[in-house]
Amino acid sequence: MVETSPTIGVLAIQGDYDAHARRLEESGARAVLVRKPEQLDSLDGIVIPGGESSTMLKFLERDGFLEKLTEFVRVKPSFGTCAGAILLAKNVENPAQKSLAAIDMTVKRNAYGRQIDSHIHEVTSKLSGGPLEMVFIRAPKISATGAGVDVLAEDGDEPVLVRQGKTMAATFHPELSEDKRVHEEFVRMVREHL
């Protein structure tokens, strides 16, 4: 049986969207760089990469993009990394800001400090295949999760990879690791919702 190749968009405003697109393609999806709201109509899922969440919001608030994306993440699989995780959170702190409210969690922006406090290390996760390499760059912190949120990986006692239904979020940058398992998991989730 041949698996279908879902079409997954990568919001191409900020962050290393090309690296996300490469990881999605390596994981069996067809990746599309998304810069216009009408592109959402043909997608099976979307990745919202890192960057600066308040800057991304300003871009999205033009041309009805934010409203269309908010509706999209309510009905289709979505995955946010770093700033993307902030945008998917129900509550944002430090400072508070508007979000897509797709995952029942509270995220604290820039919780680990400045760029110099960025780091790479391995942690155990619920994904098969042993420890998972994680690249943290000015990472947000998930300070609270709701009852329906499944924590897939923790750094110490801090959730760093979570899923609620068809939505996943990571406070790290899986696109910067050679380990493809996080993107493979998202592609699997998208296939389940086709």
DALINWO-V259420 format. One record per pair of residues at least 24 apart in sequence whose C-alpha atoms are under 7 Angstrom apart, sorted by the first residue. I is the first residue (numbers start at 1). J is the second residue. Records with the same first field share a line. If there is no record, write none. Layout:
I: J + J
This chain:
5: 29 + 30
6: 30 + 44 + 190 + 191
7: 31 + 43 + 44 + 45
8: 32 + 43 + 44 + 45 + 46
9: 33 + 34 + 43 + 45 + 46 + 47
10: 34 + 46 + 47 + 48
11: 35 + 47 + 48 + 49
13: 56
14: 50 + 51
15: 49 + 50 + 51
16: 49
17: 49
19: 175
20: 175
23: 175 + 180 + 183
24: 183
27: 183 + 184 + 187
29: 187
37: 65 + 68
44: 76 + 190 + 194
45: 76 + 77 + 78 + 190
46: 77 + 78 + 79
47: 78 + 79 + 80
48: 79 + 80 + 81 + 84
49: 80 + 81 + 82 + 83 + 84
50: 81 + 82 + 83 + 84
51: 83
52: 83
53: 83 + 86 + 87
70: 100
73: 102
74: 102
76: 166
77: 166 + 167 + 190
78: 166 + 167 + 168
79: 167 + 168 + 169
80: 168 + 169 + 170
81: 169 + 170 + 171 + 172 + 173
82: 139 + 140 + 170 + 171 + 172 + 173
85: 169 + 170 + 171
103: 164 + 167
104: 145 + 146 + 149
105: 142 + 144 + 145 + 146
106: 142 + 143 + 144 + 145
107: 140 + 141 + 142 + 143
108: 140 + 141 + 142 + 143
109: 140 + 141
110: 138 + 139 + 140
111: 139 + 140 + 141
112: 138 + 139 + 140
113: 138
114: 138
123: 155
124: 153
125: 152 + 153
126: 152 + 153
133: 177 + 179
134: 172 + 173 + 174
135: 172 + 173 + 174 + 176 + 177
136: 172 + 173
137: 172
139: 171 + 172
140: 171
141: 171
